[in-house]
Amino acid sequence: MSRVGKKVIEVPKDVKVNVTESTVEVQGPKGKLTTPVPPGISFRLEDGKLQAERQNDEQAALHGLARALVANAITGVTKGFTQAMDVVGVGYKAELRGKSIVFSLGYSHPVEFVLPEGVSAKIEKLPRTINQYQTTVTLSSFDKHLLGQTAANLNRLRRPDAYKGKGVRYADRPMKLKPGKTGK
């Protein structure tokens, strides 16, 4: 049996959970999320605790996945999720304008990135130990999937260089730089 799937999900008092055959709807102070449930997996709500159950061992791979998705939805509508992105490079900047971020990333033109509905951003200069460090863009949302996709799209605007590390990169992922040429 799946170890993750067997874990019970504690539902906070300010969260409403509606379980149907194919979806689990979660509504909390930060928003409302609907999570699809794979066939063969069902959820049971008793005394503020949500339990994932499967019909047979053919759904073993999906048992833990379904439970993790619903647990992320409950965490999202109560606490929310954040992802920090570093903008590294000489002259690389980020500026917040309404619901979009305008980047200067070494191209001949500024790059405007429109934030999707449900994702907010905060731009600040934090002291770090990275050379050429400029700014940090902190994304926050109650939907973990949407937040991860938005962070990946930001990362694609200018992938970090392997030698100097210049570009838009994840703040929590260490990056090992390649050594440059050695002179004789």
Residue, then its C-alpha position, 0 to 999 in steps of 0.5 A: m500500500s502507498r505510504v503517502g496515500k495512507k496518510v490522513i489529511e487534516v482539514p482546518k476549520d476554515v476550509k470547506v471540502n466537497v467530495t464528489e466521485s471525480t473531483v474534490e473541491v476545496q475552498g478556504p480563505k485564499g481561494k477555491l481549487t478543484t482537484p480531479v480524482p483518478p478513477g478507482i480512487s475515492f476520498r472519505l471525509e470524517d470528523g475534519k479528516l480526509q482519507a484517500e482510498r483505492q479499490n484495488d492494487e491497480q491504482a497503487a501508483l495513483h493513490g499517493l498522487a491523488r492524496a498529495l494533490v488534495a493535500n497541496a490544494i488544502t495547503g494552498v487555500t490556507k497558507g499559499f505557496t511562494q517561489a523566489m526567482d533571482v535576476v542575476g547579471v550586470g544591467y539585468k533588472a525587473e520592474l513591476r507594472g500593474k499585473s505584469i513584470v518588465f525585465s531588462l535581460g540583455y536583449s535589445h528590447p525590454v521583455e514584458f511578462v504578464l502574470p496569470e490570474g491568481v499569481s502575484a509578484k513582489i520585487e525586492k533587492l535582497p543581499r546575497t553572495i552571488n556575483q552580479y546579483q540584482t533583484t529577487v522576484t517573489l511569486s506567490s499563489f494558492d495554486k501550486h501547479l500554476l505557481g510552478q508553471t509561472a516560475a518555469n516560464l520566467n526561467r525560460l525568458r533568460r536561462p542561466d549561463a553555465y559559466k557566469g550564472k547570468g539570467v533568471r534562476y531559481a533562488d532555492r536551487p544551487m547552481k554549479l558554474k563551469p570553470g572557464k578557460t585556463g591560460k598557459 
